[in-house]
Amino acid sequence: MRFPLIFLLFISSPAWAAQGQTLQDGIDLLHQGKFKEALPLITAIAEERPQDGNTQMALGYVLLRSGDYQRAGKVLRAALTTIGERSEIHRLLAEIAAQQGDFPAALEEIDKALRLAPQDNEVLAYKEKLTKEWQIEEKMDKNYGGNFTVTFEGGGDELGNSALAALEDAYVDLGSRFQLWPRQKTEVILYGNRDFKHLTNAPDWSGGLYDGKIRIPVGGLSGMNENLRRILYHEYAHVLIRALARDHVPLWLNEGLAQWAAGETTVHFEQRLTTGETPLPFSRFEKSFAGLSASEVSLAYGQSLSLTNFLIEYFGEAQILEVLHRLGSGMNFPIAAAEILAPWGNNFDGSVQAWQETLPTSETAPPLLNR
Ligand SMILES: [Zn+2]
């Protein structure tokens, strides 16, 4: 989902005297998605000007995008008392409540936003989405753990408890792999298959997704199994990757790392290569798998994991993490990759080429198949 930033564009820019930087500089960083750089700058400006409502609003926005919902809510409510009722602020407060699973509070905020801006289509669409989501979640059960809340249907406590236990394992295991242990609870919703489709419009091959909440279709499952455990690890890896790299990570690396974190193998992918198939050009799924057939999607996942494994083996986990950190501070992938993942002529394509040379083909298959 994209978020309205436009309202922040017209804010007057008080100078942040100490560094000569202004609120507008912070807002420019927000527009570029450089939240990690924007946060300290806007925080410093807000500390100097605690009574400036526009600065408070920008601070609330960047805190929300950084996943610090509690502080974001506090700051935005303070902004309401400083600058008065603003539709945009109620819209952000609605999002904070929704991220924490509090639909009644979220809808209350949305209604306040709509009273101030009744024609705002983006807010109307958001209200419709929240209402749909709430209708489904209302009839479900909830289990609360230390780092996750699991909402589920059917299966009694067994499904909720075992999912929570697996997620807490993932919190520890993947936390040490990605060096990140979020303080914010992650919301996880286990849907019946029909509700999942109705709500997300996800394609048939989708085993789950992360859009700020982890959503997984479990279709009548009553307890844990290996497949669900893998999906939980996969989706929680997306939570950590998003927290580190924001939206700047290429799809193949995002999916490659999630599969790596879930312990997936490339056996099936390599088998396909031995029957004469070749990897797809990565440019065919730069941002999404839309336009690929189900069989191509499976190939795309396989090659994403294969290339990711190759890079991890060659450069080490720490370097891959470094790439994610750089993406998170706003660097684009070609530059980050050229700096860290490209010993072959300072060009990431060289690394992809080197990976391709390790792949089995219909002639070289046998030795690589059992890798
Ligand atoms: Zn994924």
Residues whose N, C-alpha, C, O or C-beta is under 5 A from the ligand:
A	BS01	ZN	E255 A258
